[in-house]
Amino acid sequence: MNLTQLGLSGGLIALFVVLGVFVVAFIVLMCLVPLKTWFIALISGAHVSMTRLIGMRMRRIKVGPIIDAYIQARKAGIAIDIVDLETHYMAGGDIEKIIVALISAHSAKIPLSVDQAKAIDLAGRDVAKAVKMCVTPMVIETGWISAIAKDGIELRVKAKITVRSNIARLVSGAGEETILARVGEGIVTTVGSAETHTEVLENPDIISKTVLNKGLDVATAYEILSIEMADIDVGQNIGAKLNIDRAEADKSIAQAKAEERRAMAYAMEQEMRAKTQEMKAMVLAAEAEVPKAMANAIKNGQMGVMDYYKLQNLNSDTAMRNSIAGIDNKKKNG
């Protein structure tokens, strides 16, 4: 084999090596770079560099949804960078919702920046729904709210609240529950300040005007446009019921006090009876000492036997007179 043939063989080998390297590089490039996506973005006027696409692939980011959202935004005339979409996707946000919200806000002339949309979405609120509520207000209906007027009559009120989103307070503002709670409190306060329930029934606008003037949408994610009373029902006479309960309580207290006085009187009566028996016992004890004293007197010579008999005769005469007096009294009574 001469030198010419060796040169040709070496050239062919080098050519095959170059072709192999080119094929391998092409395959690697096809695996890393989504050429179809890159081409679609290019012809759509939303150019994205290949290095950006390769970096997204290497970070295991779904290229398709991000490029589609980027194309939609650029077609709608929204100035947004592909980096914003990429970082929002990596933060766990919903790219489709923020793009829909940005397009809707741009069409409706509602001021909404990309950073605001990203912050609202990451805060857990539906930014697309919020923008839609700015265009089309939402009606929130309360449940039955019980309130009592000064005359003691209960009124059950149901209200409809028309609200729209407040983009500036969507991140840190309170939600629907706060609006319902504040409106319920305002209804209870307004009805409670009315002298009679008929005033509220005759003019339900009193509730709406009073509640609206309180500024109940402060520090919330919504702006209250109007409050209408959907229905008002008359409930129980709470005042009369409370008076009845109070009278029953007073009656029970009076009965308890009367029972206490009766018990004290009975105890005092028993105490006086005990004292009477005690005095009788003392009298009997004293009477028992009389014979002893007479016996001692006779024994000591201080009293004679005749004196004793005279005393006995005097007692007998006294007993006889008492007996006769008792018979005469019975006859008179008869």
Salt bridges, closest charged atoms under 4 A:
ASP84 OD1 - LYS118 NZ 3.99
GLU86 OE1 - ARG52 NH1 3.20
GLU86 OE2 - ARG59 NH2 2.05
ASP121 OD2 - HIS88 NE2 2.86
ASP126 OD2 - LYS97 NZ 3.83
ASP151 OD2 - HIS197 ND1 2.80
GLU195 OE2 - LYS150 NZ 3.29
GLU223 OE1 - ARG164 NE 3.17
GLU259 OE2 - ARG262 NH2 2.72
GLU269 OE2 - ARG273 NH2 2.88
GLU271 OE2 - LYS275 NZ 3.96
